[in-house]
Amino acid sequence: MKIRAHTAFKFTHDNGETQDFVTGVHEVSEDVAQHWFVQAHAEIIGAVEDSTQADHETVIAEFRASIAELTQQLAERDTQTMELKQQLEERDTQIAELMISGNPQATVDQTANGGKNGGNKK
């Protein structure tokens, strides 16, 4: 197994033999890599890379699904926006036509209802 020593240390094996580890990557047996003292000064990199790669693939798949969903939502919003713009243009056209032709209900004889110089003022 491979370990990456982040701190230099001296490891004493079960048989009393010592081994110096400098900062960096080392190839060791599984027993040495799993020892608590080694794990305090180093990390196993072979297993971490494999599980990290699998984790990355899972995350990438989740991101792709999210992107697809958000792309669909964006397309729906674009459609809604276009429909609302069309409705707004239709209303603007109606308002312009009413302003040009004049609203017959708005020009009721004002003197009949007491407006403009025909009022009930004393």
Backbone atoms as SQL, in Angstrom:
CREATE TABLE atoms (id INTEGER PRIMARY KEY, chain TEXT, resi INTEGER, resn TEXT, atom TEXT, x REAL, y REAL, z REAL);
INSERT INTO atoms VALUES
  (1, 'A', 1, 'MET', 'N', 0.852, -1.178, 0.000),
  (2, 'A', 1, 'MET', 'CA', 0.000, 0.000, 0.000),
  (3, 'A', 1, 'MET', 'C', 0.894, 1.237, 0.000),
  (4, 'A', 2, 'LYS', 'N', 0.318, 2.322, -0.511),
  (5, 'A', 2, 'LYS', 'CA', 1.053, 3.580, -0.517),
  (6, 'A', 2, 'LYS', 'C', 0.525, 4.477, 0.587),
  (7, 'A', 3, 'ILE', 'N', 1.473, 5.154, 1.231),
  (8, 'A', 3, 'ILE', 'CA', 1.107, 6.161, 2.221),
  (9, 'A', 3, 'ILE', 'C', 1.816, 7.459, 1.856),
  (10, 'A', 4, 'ARG', 'N', 1.231, 8.552, 2.263),
  (11, 'A', 4, 'ARG', 'CA', 1.865, 9.857, 2.090),
  (12, 'A', 4, 'ARG', 'C', 2.126, 10.408, 3.484),
  (13, 'A', 5, 'ALA', 'N', 3.405, 10.481, 3.852),
  (14, 'A', 5, 'ALA', 'CA', 3.785, 11.004, 5.166),
  (15, 'A', 5, 'ALA', 'C', 3.736, 12.525, 5.112),
  (16, 'A', 6, 'HIS', 'N', 2.942, 13.121, 5.975),
  (17, 'A', 6, 'HIS', 'CA', 2.873, 14.580, 6.020),
  (18, 'A', 6, 'HIS', 'C', 3.811, 15.139, 7.076),
  (19, 'A', 7, 'THR', 'N', 4.319, 14.254, 7.941),
  (20, 'A', 7, 'THR', 'CA', 5.301, 14.620, 8.955),
  (21, 'A', 7, 'THR', 'C', 6.346, 13.509, 9.006),
  (22, 'A', 8, 'ALA', 'N', 7.610, 13.892, 9.049),
  (23, 'A', 8, 'ALA', 'CA', 8.664, 12.873, 9.160),
  (24, 'A', 8, 'ALA', 'C', 8.538, 12.172, 10.515),
  (25, 'A', 9, 'PHE', 'N', 8.757, 10.841, 10.540),
  (26, 'A', 9, 'PHE', 'CA', 8.653, 10.082, 11.789),
  (27, 'A', 9, 'PHE', 'C', 9.474, 8.807, 11.697),
  (28, 'A', 10, 'LYS', 'N', 9.708, 8.210, 12.867),
  (29, 'A', 10, 'LYS', 'CA', 10.418, 6.936, 12.953),
  (30, 'A', 10, 'LYS', 'C', 9.433, 5.911, 13.483),
  (31, 'A', 11, 'PHE', 'N', 9.273, 4.815, 12.737),
  (32, 'A', 11, 'PHE', 'CA', 8.320, 3.777, 13.104),
  (33, 'A', 11, 'PHE', 'C', 9.069, 2.546, 13.581),
  (34, 'A', 12, 'THR', 'N', 8.620, 1.987, 14.712),
  (35, 'A', 12, 'THR', 'CA', 9.209, 0.764, 15.241),
  (36, 'A', 12, 'THR', 'C', 8.257, -0.391, 14.956),
  (37, 'A', 13, 'HIS', 'N', 8.752, -1.360, 14.185),
  (38, 'A', 13, 'HIS', 'CA', 7.949, -2.534, 13.826),
  (39, 'A', 13, 'HIS', 'C', 7.789, -3.447, 15.039),
  (40, 'A', 14, 'ASP', 'N', 6.879, -4.419, 14.935),
  (41, 'A', 14, 'ASP', 'CA', 6.626, -5.360, 16.028),
  (42, 'A', 14, 'ASP', 'C', 7.875, -6.146, 16.415),
  (43, 'A', 15, 'ASN', 'N', 8.778, -6.372, 15.466),
  (44, 'A', 15, 'ASN', 'CA', 9.996, -7.139, 15.763),
  (45, 'A', 15, 'ASN', 'C', 11.110, -6.254, 16.322),
  (46, 'A', 16, 'GLY', 'N', 10.834, -4.959, 16.579),
  (47, 'A', 16, 'GLY', 'CA', 11.820, -4.055, 17.161),
  (48, 'A', 16, 'GLY', 'C', 12.622, -3.274, 16.137),
  (49, 'A', 17, 'GLU', 'N', 12.500, -3.615, 14.905),
  (50, 'A', 17, 'GLU', 'CA', 13.228, -2.928, 13.836),
  (51, 'A', 17, 'GLU', 'C', 12.601, -1.548, 13.609),
  (52, 'A', 18, 'THR', 'N', 13.439, -0.530, 13.391),
  (53, 'A', 18, 'THR', 'CA', 12.917, 0.819, 13.165),
  (54, 'A', 18, 'THR', 'C', 13.050, 1.200, 11.694),
  (55, 'A', 19, 'GLN', 'N', 12.168, 2.063, 11.288),
  (56, 'A', 19, 'GLN', 'CA', 12.176, 2.535, 9.905),
  (57, 'A', 19, 'GLN', 'C', 11.876, 4.028, 9.917),
  (58, 'A', 20, 'ASP', 'N', 12.742, 4.811, 9.257),
  (59, 'A', 20, 'ASP', 'CA', 12.544, 6.257, 9.167),
  (60, 'A', 20, 'ASP', 'C', 11.689, 6.590, 7.950),
  (61, 'A', 21, 'PHE', 'N', 10.747, 7.478, 8.148),
  (62, 'A', 21, 'PHE', 'CA', 9.900, 7.964, 7.061),
  (63, 'A', 21, 'PHE', 'C', 10.078, 9.472, 6.953),
  (64, 'A', 22, 'VAL', 'N', 10.433, 9.931, 5.776),
  (65, 'A', 22, 'VAL', 'CA', 10.504, 11.368, 5.523),
  (66, 'A', 22, 'VAL', 'C', 9.194, 11.787, 4.866),
  (67, 'A', 23, 'THR', 'N', 8.973, 13.073, 4.805),
  (68, 'A', 23, 'THR', 'CA', 7.763, 13.577, 4.163),
  (69, 'A', 23, 'THR', 'C', 7.734, 13.134, 2.704),
  (70, 'A', 24, 'GLY', 'N', 6.601, 12.574, 2.280),
  (71, 'A', 24, 'GLY', 'CA', 6.463, 12.120, 0.902),
  (72, 'A', 24, 'GLY', 'C', 5.715, 10.806, 0.822),
  (73, 'A', 25, 'VAL', 'N', 5.798, 10.164, -0.345),
  (74, 'A', 25, 'VAL', 'CA', 5.066, 8.927, -0.615),
  (75, 'A', 25, 'VAL', 'C', 5.977, 7.729, -0.380),
  (76, 'A', 26, 'HIS', 'N', 5.428, 6.700, 0.297),
  (77, 'A', 26, 'HIS', 'CA', 6.184, 5.485, 0.610),
  (78, 'A', 26, 'HIS', 'C', 5.320, 4.264, 0.320),
  (79, 'A', 27, 'GLU', 'N', 5.968, 3.194, -0.116),
  (80, 'A', 27, 'GLU', 'CA', 5.300, 1.908, -0.329),
  (81, 'A', 27, 'GLU', 'C', 5.537, 1.073, 0.928),
  (82, 'A', 28, 'VAL', 'N', 4.453, 0.633, 1.598),
  (83, 'A', 28, 'VAL', 'CA', 4.570, -0.133, 2.841),
  (84, 'A', 28, 'VAL', 'C', 3.576, -1.292, 2.814),
  (85, 'A', 29, 'SER', 'N', 3.736, -2.205, 3.769),
  (86, 'A', 29, 'SER', 'CA', 2.785, -3.311, 3.882),
  (87, 'A', 29, 'SER', 'C', 1.476, -2.785, 4.479),
  (88, 'A', 30, 'GLU', 'N', 0.427, -3.574, 4.335),
  (89, 'A', 30, 'GLU', 'CA', -0.873, -3.155, 4.852),
  (90, 'A', 30, 'GLU', 'C', -0.843, -3.024, 6.370),
  (91, 'A', 31, 'ASP', 'N', -0.104, -3.919, 7.059),
  (92, 'A', 31, 'ASP', 'CA', 0.000, -3.851, 8.521),
  (93, 'A', 31, 'ASP', 'C', 0.596, -2.521, 8.964),
  (94, 'A', 32, 'VAL', 'N', 1.640, -2.100, 8.272),
  (95, 'A', 32, 'VAL', 'CA', 2.289, -0.826, 8.625),
  (96, 'A', 32, 'VAL', 'C', 1.336, 0.329, 8.325),
  (97, 'A', 33, 'ALA', 'N', 0.699, 0.300, 7.174),
  (98, 'A', 33, 'ALA', 'CA', -0.199, 1.390, 6.782),
  (99, 'A', 33, 'ALA', 'C', -1.375, 1.528, 7.748),
  (100, 'A', 34, 'GLN', 'N', -1.852, 0.416, 8.301),
  (101, 'A', 34, 'GLN', 'CA', -3.005, 0.443, 9.199),
  (102, 'A', 34, 'GLN', 'C', -2.630, 0.747, 10.646),
  (103, 'A', 35, 'HIS', 'N', -1.348, 0.775, 10.974),
  (104, 'A', 35, 'HIS', 'CA', -0.906, 1.018, 12.352),
  (105, 'A', 35, 'HIS', 'C', -1.304, 2.432, 12.776),
  (106, 'A', 36, 'TRP', 'N', -1.746, 2.567, 14.020),
  (107, 'A', 36, 'TRP', 'CA', -2.244, 3.849, 14.506),
  (108, 'A', 36, 'TRP', 'C', -1.182, 4.938, 14.462),
  (109, 'A', 37, 'PHE', 'N', 0.069, 4.579, 14.732),
  (110, 'A', 37, 'PHE', 'CA', 1.139, 5.576, 14.757),
  (111, 'A', 37, 'PHE', 'C', 1.421, 6.094, 13.340),
  (112, 'A', 38, 'VAL', 'N', 1.404, 5.185, 12.390),
  (113, 'A', 38, 'VAL', 'CA', 1.624, 5.582, 10.993),
  (114, 'A', 38, 'VAL', 'C', 0.466, 6.468, 10.525),
  (115, 'A', 39, 'GLN', 'N', -0.749, 6.100, 10.898),
  (116, 'A', 39, 'GLN', 'CA', -1.910, 6.891, 10.485),
  (117, 'A', 39, 'GLN', 'C', -1.914, 8.281, 11.109),
  (118, 'A', 40, 'ALA', 'N', -1.244, 8.435, 12.257),
  (119, 'A', 40, 'ALA', 'CA', -1.149, 9.748, 12.885),
  (120, 'A', 40, 'ALA', 'C', -0.208, 10.670, 12.111),
  (121, 'A', 41, 'HIS', 'N', 0.742, 10.084, 11.366),
  (122, 'A', 41, 'HIS', 'CA', 1.739, 10.876, 10.649),
  (123, 'A', 41, 'HIS', 'C', 1.603, 10.798, 9.128),
  (124, 'A', 42, 'ALA', 'N', 0.718, 9.945, 8.649),
  (125, 'A', 42, 'ALA', 'CA', 0.592, 9.744, 7.201),
  (126, 'A', 42, 'ALA', 'C', -0.844, 9.368, 6.858),
  (127, 'A', 43, 'GLU', 'N', -1.126, 9.368, 5.578),
  (128, 'A', 43, 'GLU', 'CA', -2.449, 8.940, 5.112),
  (129, 'A', 43, 'GLU', 'C', -2.279, 7.912, 4.006),
  (130, 'A', 44, 'ILE', 'N', -3.186, 6.972, 3.971),
  (131, 'A', 44, 'ILE', 'CA', -3.169, 5.952, 2.926),
  (132, 'A', 44, 'ILE', 'C', -3.704, 6.621, 1.660),
  (133, 'A', 45, 'ILE', 'N', -2.933, 6.533, 0.580),
  (134, 'A', 45, 'ILE', 'CA', -3.369, 7.243, -0.623),
  (135, 'A', 45, 'ILE', 'C', -3.989, 6.341, -1.675),
  (136, 'A', 46, 'GLY', 'N', -3.668, 5.073, -1.706),
  (137, 'A', 46, 'GLY', 'CA', -4.255, 4.177, -2.708),
  (138, 'A', 46, 'GLY', 'C', -5.748, 4.046, -2.519),
  (139, 'A', 47, 'ALA', 'N', -6.188, 3.752, -1.307),
  (140, 'A', 47, 'ALA', 'CA', -7.609, 3.559, -1.022),
  (141, 'A', 47, 'ALA', 'C', -8.369, 4.873, -1.139),
  (142, 'A', 48, 'VAL', 'N', -7.732, 5.947, -0.723),
  (143, 'A', 48, 'VAL', 'CA', -8.392, 7.245, -0.778),
  (144, 'A', 48, 'VAL', 'C', -8.652, 7.647, -2.223),
  (145, 'A', 49, 'GLU', 'N', -7.682, 7.425, -3.092),
  (146, 'A', 49, 'GLU', 'CA', -7.849, 7.798, -4.490),
  (147, 'A', 49, 'GLU', 'C', -8.969, 7.001, -5.144),
  (148, 'A', 50, 'ASP', 'N', -9.059, 5.694, -4.844),
  (149, 'A', 50, 'ASP', 'CA', -10.112, 4.870, -5.426),
  (150, 'A', 50, 'ASP', 'C', -11.487, 5.322, -4.967),
  (151, 'A', 51, 'SER', 'N', -11.643, 5.533, -3.656),
  (152, 'A', 51, 'SER', 'CA', -12.945, 5.950, -3.148),
  (153, 'A', 51, 'SER', 'C', -13.258, 7.376, -3.581),
  (154, 'A', 52, 'THR', 'N', -12.234, 8.207, -3.672),
  (155, 'A', 52, 'THR', 'CA', -12.450, 9.578, -4.116),
  (156, 'A', 52, 'THR', 'C', -12.929, 9.597, -5.556),
  (157, 'A', 53, 'GLN', 'N', -12.346, 8.756, -6.397),
  (158, 'A', 53, 'GLN', 'CA', -12.764, 8.685, -7.798),
  (159, 'A', 53, 'GLN', 'C', -14.231, 8.266, -7.897),
  (160, 'A', 54, 'ALA', 'N', -14.630, 7.269, -7.104),
  (161, 'A', 54, 'ALA', 'CA', -16.027, 6.825, -7.105),
  (162, 'A', 54, 'ALA', 'C', -16.938, 7.946, -6.607),
  (163, 'A', 55, 'ASP', 'N', -16.486, 8.657, -5.556),
  (164, 'A', 55, 'ASP', 'CA', -17.268, 9.778, -5.044),
  (165, 'A', 55, 'ASP', 'C', -17.419, 10.863, -6.106),
  (166, 'A', 56, 'HIS', 'N', -16.337, 11.127, -6.829),
  (167, 'A', 56, 'HIS', 'CA', -16.394, 12.145, -7.881),
  (168, 'A', 56, 'HIS', 'C', -17.387, 11.754, -8.967),
  (169, 'A', 57, 'GLU', 'N', -17.389, 10.489, -9.346),
  (170, 'A', 57, 'GLU', 'CA', -18.314, 10.033, -10.385),
  (171, 'A', 57, 'GLU', 'C', -19.763, 10.207, -9.932),
  (172, 'A', 58, 'THR', 'N', -20.029, 9.916, -8.660),
  (173, 'A', 58, 'THR', 'CA', -21.378, 10.086, -8.119),
  (174, 'A', 58, 'THR', 'C', -21.779, 11.554, -8.136),
  (175, 'A', 59, 'VAL', 'N', -20.877, 12.405, -7.696),
  (176, 'A', 59, 'VAL', 'CA', -21.162, 13.844, -7.665),
  (177, 'A', 59, 'VAL', 'C', -21.379, 14.373, -9.081),
  (178, 'A', 60, 'ILE', 'N', -20.560, 13.930, -10.017),
  (179, 'A', 60, 'ILE', 'CA', -20.699, 14.371, -11.408),
  (180, 'A', 60, 'ILE', 'C', -22.059, 13.955, -11.964),
  (181, 'A', 61, 'ALA', 'N', -22.479, 12.734, -11.662),
  (182, 'A', 61, 'ALA', 'CA', -23.793, 12.266, -12.127),
  (183, 'A', 61, 'ALA', 'C', -24.917, 13.117, -11.527),
  (184, 'A', 62, 'GLU', 'N', -24.790, 13.460, -10.248),
  (185, 'A', 62, 'GLU', 'CA', -25.792, 14.309, -9.605),
  (186, 'A', 62, 'GLU', 'C', -25.821, 15.698, -10.245),
  (187, 'A', 63, 'PHE', 'N', -24.637, 16.244, -10.524),
  (188, 'A', 63, 'PHE', 'CA', -24.562, 17.557, -11.167),
  (189, 'A', 63, 'PHE', 'C', -25.196, 17.528, -12.551),
  (190, 'A', 64, 'ARG', 'N', -24.937, 16.466, -13.304),
  (191, 'A', 64, 'ARG', 'CA', -25.514, 16.366, -14.650),
  (192, 'A', 64, 'ARG', 'C', -27.038, 16.294, -14.586),
  (193, 'A', 65, 'ALA', 'N', -27.560, 15.561, -13.610),
  (194, 'A', 65, 'ALA', 'CA', -29.015, 15.482, -13.454),
  (195, 'A', 65, 'ALA', 'C', -29.581, 16.856, -13.084),
  (196, 'A', 66, 'SER', 'N', -28.899, 17.563, -12.193),
  (197, 'A', 66, 'SER', 'CA', -29.341, 18.908, -11.808),
  (198, 'A', 66, 'SER', 'C', -29.300, 19.855, -12.997),
  (199, 'A', 67, 'ILE', 'N', -28.243, 19.767, -13.791),
  (200, 'A', 67, 'ILE', 'CA', -28.116, 20.626, -14.969),
  (201, 'A', 67, 'ILE', 'C', -29.258, 20.361, -15.943),
  (202, 'A', 68, 'ALA', 'N', -29.579, 19.091, -16.165),
  (203, 'A', 68, 'ALA', 'CA', -30.675, 18.749, -17.079),
  (204, 'A', 68, 'ALA', 'C', -32.003, 19.308, -16.572),
  (205, 'A', 69, 'GLU', 'N', -32.252, 19.164, -15.278),
  (206, 'A', 69, 'GLU', 'CA', -33.493, 19.669, -14.695),
  (207, 'A', 69, 'GLU', 'C', -33.564, 21.190, -14.790),
  (208, 'A', 70, 'LEU', 'N', -32.460, 21.861, -14.472),
  (209, 'A', 70, 'LEU', 'CA', -32.445, 23.320, -14.526),
  (210, 'A', 70, 'LEU', 'C', -32.558, 23.834, -15.962),
  (211, 'A', 71, 'THR', 'N', -31.992, 23.110, -16.904),
  (212, 'A', 71, 'THR', 'CA', -32.118, 23.487, -18.314),
  (213, 'A', 71, 'THR', 'C', -33.573, 23.403, -18.752),
  (214, 'A', 72, 'GLN', 'N', -34.267, 22.366, -18.312),
  (215, 'A', 72, 'GLN', 'CA', -35.690, 22.227, -18.634),
  (216, 'A', 72, 'GLN', 'C', -36.491, 23.367, -18.003),
  (217, 'A', 73, 'GLN', 'N', -36.203, 23.688, -16.742),
  (218, 'A', 73, 'GLN', 'CA', -36.900, 24.787, -16.080),
  (219, 'A', 73, 'GLN', 'C', -36.645, 26.112, -16.797),
  (220, 'A', 74, 'LEU', 'N', -35.414, 26.304, -17.256),
  (221, 'A', 74, 'LEU', 'CA', -35.070, 27.527, -17.974),
  (222, 'A', 74, 'LEU', 'C', -35.853, 27.631, -19.282),
  (223, 'A', 75, 'ALA', 'N', -35.985, 26.524, -19.982),
  (224, 'A', 75, 'ALA', 'CA', -36.758, 26.517, -21.230),
  (225, 'A', 75, 'ALA', 'C', -38.226, 26.857, -20.950),
  (226, 'A', 76, 'GLU', 'N', -38.774, 26.317, -19.865),
  (227, 'A', 76, 'GLU', 'CA', -40.157, 26.620, -19.496),
  (228, 'A', 76, 'GLU', 'C', -40.313, 28.099, -19.159),
  (229, 'A', 77, 'ARG', 'N', -39.340, 28.654, -18.446),
  (230, 'A', 77, 'ARG', 'CA', -39.379, 30.087, -18.098),
  (231, 'A', 77, 'ARG', 'C', -39.288, 30.950, -19.349),
  (232, 'A', 78, 'ASP', 'N', -38.460, 30.540, -20.292),
  (233, 'A', 78, 'ASP', 'CA', -38.352, 31.284, -21.549),
  (234, 'A', 78, 'ASP', 'C', -39.690, 31.301, -22.279),
  (235, 'A', 79, 'THR', 'N', -40.371, 30.163, -22.292),
  (236, 'A', 79, 'THR', 'CA', -41.684, 30.079, -22.934),
  (237, 'A', 79, 'THR', 'C', -42.677, 30.998, -22.228),
  (238, 'A', 80, 'GLN', 'N', -42.682, 30.961, -20.899),
  (239, 'A', 80, 'GLN', 'CA', -43.578, 31.828, -20.132),
  (240, 'A', 80, 'GLN', 'C', -43.273, 33.299, -20.396),
  (241, 'A', 81, 'THR', 'N', -41.998, 33.635, -20.458),
  (242, 'A', 81, 'THR', 'CA', -41.597, 35.018, -20.709),
  (243, 'A', 81, 'THR', 'C', -42.086, 35.486, -22.076),
  (244, 'A', 82, 'MET', 'N', -41.929, 34.643, -23.079),
  (245, 'A', 82, 'MET', 'CA', -42.390, 34.994, -24.425),
  (246, 'A', 82, 'MET', 'C', -43.907, 35.192, -24.447),
  (247, 'A', 83, 'GLU', 'N', -44.648, 34.316, -23.767),
  (248, 'A', 83, 'GLU', 'CA', -46.105, 34.447, -23.711),
  (249, 'A', 83, 'GLU', 'C', -46.506, 35.750, -23.021),
  (250, 'A', 84, 'LEU', 'N', -45.832, 36.073, -21.917),
  (251, 'A', 84, 'LEU', 'CA', -46.151, 37.306, -21.193),
  (252, 'A', 84, 'LEU', 'C', -45.796, 38.545, -22.015),
  (253, 'A', 85, 'LYS', 'N', -44.694, 38.494, -22.747),
  (254, 'A', 85, 'LYS', 'CA', -44.332, 39.618, -23.615),
  (255, 'A', 85, 'LYS', 'C', -45.385, 39.819, -24.697),
  (256, 'A', 86, 'GLN', 'N', -45.872, 38.716, -25.253),
  (257, 'A', 86, 'GLN', 'CA', -46.906, 38.799, -26.284),
  (258, 'A', 86, 'GLN', 'C', -48.182, 39.408, -25.705),
  (259, 'A', 87, 'GLN', 'N', -48.572, 38.975, -24.500),
  (260, 'A', 87, 'GLN', 'CA', -49.759, 39.537, -23.853),
  (261, 'A', 87, 'GLN', 'C', -49.575, 41.031, -23.592),
  (262, 'A', 88, 'LEU', 'N', -48.386, 41.417, -23.173),
  (263, 'A', 88, 'LEU', 'CA', -48.095, 42.822, -22.902),
  (264, 'A', 88, 'LEU', 'C', -48.192, 43.655, -24.183),
  (265, 'A', 89, 'GLU', 'N', -47.656, 43.136, -25.268),
  (266, 'A', 89, 'GLU', 'CA', -47.745, 43.841, -26.548),
  (267, 'A', 89, 'GLU', 'C', -49.197, 43.991, -26.988),
  (268, 'A', 90, 'GLU', 'N', -50.011, 42.943, -26.793),
  (269, 'A', 90, 'GLU', 'CA', -51.428, 43.017, -27.146),
  (270, 'A', 90, 'GLU', 'C', -52.140, 44.077, -26.314),
  (271, 'A', 91, 'ARG', 'N', -51.840, 44.143, -25.037),
  (272, 'A', 91, 'ARG', 'CA', -52.461, 45.152, -24.169),
  (273, 'A', 91, 'ARG', 'C', -52.014, 46.552, -24.561),
  (274, 'A', 92, 'ASP', 'N', -50.715, 46.697, -24.855),
  (275, 'A', 92, 'ASP', 'CA', -50.218, 48.004, -25.293),
  (276, 'A', 92, 'ASP', 'C', -50.926, 48.452, -26.568),
  (277, 'A', 93, 'THR', 'N', -51.153, 47.520, -27.481),
  (278, 'A', 93, 'THR', 'CA', -51.859, 47.827, -28.728),
  (279, 'A', 93, 'THR', 'C', -53.291, 48.249, -28.432),
  (280, 'A', 94, 'GLN', 'N', -53.966, 47.532, -27.540),
  (281, 'A', 94, 'GLN', 'CA', -55.345, 47.884, -27.171),
  (282, 'A', 94, 'GLN', 'C', -55.400, 49.275, -26.543),
  (283, 'A', 95, 'ILE', 'N', -54.457, 49.571, -25.663),
  (284, 'A', 95, 'ILE', 'CA', -54.429, 50.882, -25.003),
  (285, 'A', 95, 'ILE', 'C', -54.198, 51.979, -26.037),
  (286, 'A', 96, 'ALA', 'N', -53.263, 51.742, -26.944),
  (287, 'A', 96, 'ALA', 'CA', -52.978, 52.736, -27.981),
  (288, 'A', 96, 'ALA', 'C', -54.199, 52.968, -28.862),
  (289, 'A', 97, 'GLU', 'N', -54.898, 51.904, -29.245),
  (290, 'A', 97, 'GLU', 'CA', -56.104, 52.041, -30.070),
  (291, 'A', 97, 'GLU', 'C', -57.183, 52.825, -29.342),
  (292, 'A', 98, 'LEU', 'N', -57.355, 52.565, -28.052),
  (293, 'A', 98, 'LEU', 'CA', -58.359, 53.294, -27.273),
  (294, 'A', 98, 'LEU', 'C', -57.988, 54.765, -27.147),
  (295, 'A', 99, 'MET', 'N', -56.715, 55.045, -26.996),
  (296, 'A', 99, 'MET', 'CA', -56.282, 56.439, -26.864),
  (297, 'A', 99, 'MET', 'C', -56.454, 57.183, -28.191),
  (298, 'A', 100, 'ILE', 'N', -56.202, 56.503, -29.304),
  (299, 'A', 100, 'ILE', 'CA', -56.331, 57.139, -30.615),
  (300, 'A', 100, 'ILE', 'C', -57.798, 57.373, -30.962),
  (301, 'A', 101, 'SER', 'N', -58.627, 56.366, -30.787),
  (302, 'A', 101, 'SER', 'CA', -60.035, 56.485, -31.167),
  (303, 'A', 101, 'SER', 'C', -60.828, 57.276, -30.145),
  (304, 'A', 102, 'GLY', 'N', -60.329, 57.386, -28.975),
  (305, 'A', 102, 'GLY', 'CA', -61.057, 58.068, -27.911),
  (306, 'A', 102, 'GLY', 'C', -62.124, 57.152, -27.357),
  (307, 'A', 103, 'ASN', 'N', -62.294, 57.189, -26.083),
  (308, 'A', 103, 'ASN', 'CA', -63.270, 56.335, -25.428),
  (309, 'A', 103, 'ASN', 'C', -64.587, 57.094, -25.353),
  (310, 'A', 104, 'PRO', 'N', -65.635, 56.638, -26.049),
  (311, 'A', 104, 'PRO', 'CA', -66.909, 57.353, -26.030),
  (312, 'A', 104, 'PRO', 'C', -67.503, 57.451, -24.628),
  (313, 'A', 105, 'GLN', 'N', -67.259, 56.524, -23.785),
  (314, 'A', 105, 'GLN', 'CA', -67.798, 56.575, -22.426),
  (315, 'A', 105, 'GLN', 'C', -67.083, 57.629, -21.599),
  (316, 'A', 106, 'ALA', 'N', -65.856, 57.938, -21.928),
  (317, 'A', 106, 'ALA', 'CA', -65.099, 58.915, -21.160),
  (318, 'A', 106, 'ALA', 'C', -65.496, 60.340, -21.524),
  (319, 'A', 107, 'THR', 'N', -66.107, 60.553, -22.686),
  (320, 'A', 107, 'THR', 'CA', -66.476, 61.899, -23.120),
  (321, 'A', 107, 'THR', 'C', -67.978, 62.158, -22.959),
  (322, 'A', 108, 'VAL', 'N', -68.593, 61.643, -21.935),
  (323, 'A', 108, 'VAL', 'CA', -70.007, 61.901, -21.647),
  (324, 'A', 108, 'VAL', 'C', -70.144, 63.401, -21.374),
  (325, 'A', 109, 'ASP', 'N', -71.277, 63.956, -21.755),
  (326, 'A', 109, 'ASP', 'CA', -71.505, 65.392, -21.563),
  (327, 'A', 109, 'ASP', 'C', -71.315, 65.742, -20.095),
  (328, 'A', 110, 'GLN', 'N', -70.287, 66.527, -19.847),
  (329, 'A', 110, 'GLN', 'CA', -69.949, 66.862, -18.470),
  (330, 'A', 110, 'GLN', 'C', -70.958, 67.821, -17.848),
  (331, 'A', 111, 'THR', 'N', -71.653, 68.606, -18.658),
  (332, 'A', 111, 'THR', 'CA', -72.622, 69.550, -18.104),
  (333, 'A', 111, 'THR', 'C', -73.837, 68.839, -17.545),
  (334, 'A', 112, 'ALA', 'N', -74.134, 67.658, -18.052),
  (335, 'A', 112, 'ALA', 'CA', -75.299, 66.921, -17.582),
  (336, 'A', 112, 'ALA', 'C', -75.095, 66.424, -16.164),
  (337, 'A', 113, 'ASN', 'N', -73.874, 66.156, -15.803),
  (338, 'A', 113, 'ASN', 'CA', -73.660, 65.641, -14.450),
  (339, 'A', 113, 'ASN', 'C', -73.063, 66.697, -13.526),
  (340, 'A', 114, 'GLY', 'N', -73.175, 67.940, -13.906),
  (341, 'A', 114, 'GLY', 'CA', -72.758, 69.015, -13.024),
  (342, 'A', 114, 'GLY', 'C', -71.303, 69.387, -13.160),
  (343, 'A', 115, 'GLY', 'N', -70.658, 68.939, -14.216),
  (344, 'A', 115, 'GLY', 'CA', -69.254, 69.275, -14.389),
  (345, 'A', 115, 'GLY', 'C', -69.080, 70.546, -15.188),
  (346, 'A', 116, 'LYS', 'N', -67.951, 70.991, -15.368),
  (347, 'A', 116, 'LYS', 'CA', -67.458, 72.111, -16.175),
  (348, 'A', 116, 'LYS', 'C', -68.540, 73.134, -16.553),
  (349, 'A', 117, 'ASN', 'N', -68.713, 74.118, -15.782),
  (350, 'A', 117, 'ASN', 'CA', -69.600, 75.263, -16.011),
  (351, 'A', 117, 'ASN', 'C', -71.088, 74.920, -16.089),
  (352, 'A', 118, 'GLY', 'N', -71.463, 73.722, -15.829),
  (353, 'A', 118, 'GLY', 'CA', -72.891, 73.404, -15.835),
  (354, 'A', 118, 'GLY', 'C', -73.273, 72.835, -14.491),
  (355, 'A', 119, 'GLY', 'N', -72.432, 73.089, -13.525),
  (356, 'A', 119, 'GLY', 'CA', -72.613, 72.476, -12.229),
  (357, 'A', 119, 'GLY', 'C', -73.682, 73.134, -11.401),
  (358, 'A', 120, 'ASN', 'N', -73.854, 72.647, -10.249),
  (359, 'A', 120, 'ASN', 'CA', -74.874, 73.115, -9.328),
  (360, 'A', 120, 'ASN', 'C', -74.309, 74.132, -8.348),
  (361, 'A', 121, 'LYS', 'N', -73.262, 74.814, -8.717),
  (362, 'A', 121, 'LYS', 'CA', -72.670, 75.802, -7.812),
  (363, 'A', 121, 'LYS', 'C', -73.582, 77.005, -7.696),
  (364, 'A', 122, 'LYS', 'N', -73.527, 77.633, -6.586),
  (365, 'A', 122, 'LYS', 'CA', -74.346, 78.817, -6.372),
  (366, 'A', 122, 'LYS', 'C', -73.510, 80.032, -6.364);
